[in-house]
Structures are given as structure tokens and as C-alpha cells.
Amino acid sequence: MPRLIILAGCNGAGKTTASYTFLPEILDCREFVNSDEFAKSLSPFDPSIASVSASRYMLMRIEYLLEQNADFSIETTLATRSLVTIIRRAKAQGYKITLIYLWLQSPELALQRVRSRVASGGHNIPEDVLRRRYRMGIAYLFDTYMPLCDNWIIADNTHPPFTVVAEGNLERIIIKDEETFKKIRSLIGNEQ
């Protein structure tokens, strides 16, 4: 059974950093579709000018991987419902869908991490966009994406290495950190 692994979280959550060891070494998934990385390859000195082209290339790559029934992973903030069609198609083709959400305790921490990334030559995310994505990503995690996935994990990456907060599937939820899980749920719909 082919696998689609969705590596999600707000900007600055550590998705890309985690992907380099977590995906190939722990999950044995060697195909990582990341529009930020595509943008860097198209325009190394200013990836922001290549974001539209990178997004198109990402969609073409996903299409190819689905046609091949290949295992692959996607990086996302979950701030939109744009992956719903891809997930439904993959499920219809027999894919097992796993969602791993890396959570940070606040948008302020996310901003701090993005600023550190920029200071090291990485890409920036405007503060208003980051705050919106933080809020919407959590809302869509619970309302849209968890119900679509065969398995999911929510992990707190506030102080790496991450710790599992909760995991589940369509039949059950195992909460390992009740306090943090309640905090995350309480953020749905709250302005941050």
C-alpha cells in the first residue's frame, strides 16, 4: 500500500529540519515534496520570486508520484484546504494517509524562529501571514485534515526534540499530554 505522509505545522515549526532525518531514517520515505525547496532551486538568491513556479512544479510532482503509486511526503502549514483533493484522490487510489503536525506554543515563537532562519539566509514570512497561518492551520487540522487521514500525530516541537501530544485514527484518539492537547484545541477560532 503506497503512503502519503503529510508533514505539517506553522512556519518555523521545524518541518523541513525534521524531514531530513525523520522521513528517510524513521519512516523510510525518500520523496519529499516541498515548494520552498523547489523555489530555492529555481532562484537560490531570492526564492520568493519563484514561489508561483515552485507551487506549479510541486503540483506536477505530486501528480507524477500519484500516477506512479509512489510513497511520498508533502510539507504544509495546513492554512488552506488545498490538499483536500489530493488526499481524497490518494485515498481513492489506495494510499495510506498519515498526518504529522508539529505544533509550537505560540505564534511569537514561530516568528522568532522565522527571524532566526532569515538571519541564516532562509526565507521570510510576513508577520500577518504567519499569524494567520498559525491560527488557520490549527483550525483546519481538527476540522478538515484529521478526519481525512488514516492516522495522525500531533507533536509539540516547542523544545526540540518533539514530544507526542496525541495520536489517533478514524476510530480512536490517544492523548498523551492532556494539558497541551486542550491548549491546542482552545486555539481554534481564537485570534493570535
Residue pairs with C-beta under 8 A, 6 or more apart in sequence:
1 94
1 95
1 96
2 69
2 70
2 71
2 90
2 93
2 94
2 95
2 96
3 27
3 29
3 71
3 72
3 95
3 96
3 97
3 98
4 71
4 72
4 73
4 74
4 86
4 87
4 90
4 95
4 96
4 97
4 98
5 23
5 27
5 29
5 71
5 72
5 73
5 74
5 98
5 99
5 100
6 73
6 74
6 76
6 83
6 87
6 97
6 98
6 99
6 100
6 145
6 149
7 15
7 18
7 19
7 22
7 23
7 32
7 73
7 74
7 75
7 76
7 100
7 102
8 15
8 75
8 76
8 77
8 78
8 99
8 100
8 101
8 102
8 137
8 141
8 145
9 15
9 77
9 78
9 101
9 102
9 103
9 104
9 137
9 157
10 77
10 103
10 104
10 107
10 110
10 130
10 133
10 134
10 137
11 77
11 110
11 113
11 114
11 125
11 130
11 133
11 134
12 104
12 109
12 110
12 111
12 112
12 113
12 114
12 117
12 125
12 130
13 102
13 103
13 104
13 110
13 113
13 157
14 102
14 113
14 157
14 160
14 162
15 75
15 102
16 34
16 36
16 37
16 75
18 102
18 157
18 162
19 32
19 34
19 73
19 75
22 100
23 29
23 30
23 32
23 73
24 30
27 73
28 71
29 71
29 72
29 73
30 71
31 65
31 70
31 71
31 72
31 73
32 72
32 73
32 75
33 58
33 61
33 62
33 65
33 72
33 73
33 74
33 75
34 58
34 74
34 75
35 51
35 54
35 55
35 57
35 58
35 75
36 47
36 54
36 75
36 123
38 50
38 53
38 54
38 57
38 58
38 61
39 47
39 48
39 50
39 51
39 53
39 54
39 123
40 47
40 123
42 50
42 53
42 54
42 57
43 49
43 50
47 54
47 123
48 123
48 124
62 72
62 74
62 86
65 72
66 86
66 89
66 90
66 93
69 93
69 94
69 95
74 83
74 86
76 83
77 133
77 136
77 137
78 101
78 136
78 137
78 140
78 141
78 144
78 145
79 132
79 133
79 136
79 137
79 140
80 136
80 140
81 140
81 144
83 145
84 144
84 148
87 97
87 145
87 148
87 149
88 148
90 97
91 97
91 148
91 150
96 150
96 151
97 148
97 149
97 150
97 151
98 149
98 150
98 151
98 152
98 153
99 141
99 145
99 146
99 149
99 151
99 152
99 153
100 152
100 153
100 155
101 141
101 152
101 153
101 154
101 155
102 155
102 157
102 162
103 138
103 154
103 155
103 156
103 157
103 158
103 165
103 180
103 184
104 110
104 113
104 134
104 156
104 157
104 158
105 156
105 158
105 183
106 192
107 130
107 131
107 134
107 135
107 192
109 158
110 130
110 134
111 127
111 130
114 122
114 124
114 125
114 130
117 123
117 124
118 124
125 133
131 192
134 192
135 187
135 190
135 191
135 192
138 184
138 187
138 188
139 188
139 189
141 154
142 185
142 188
143 188
145 152
146 152
146 168
147 170
149 169
150 169
150 170
151 167
151 168
151 169
152 167
152 168
152 169
153 164
153 166
153 167
154 164
154 165
154 166
154 167
154 181
154 184
155 162
155 163
155 164
155 165
156 162
156 163
156 165
156 177
156 180
163 176
163 177
164 176
164 177
165 175
165 176
165 177
165 180
165 181
165 184
166 173
166 174
166 175
166 176
166 177
166 181
167 173
167 174
167 176
168 174
175 181
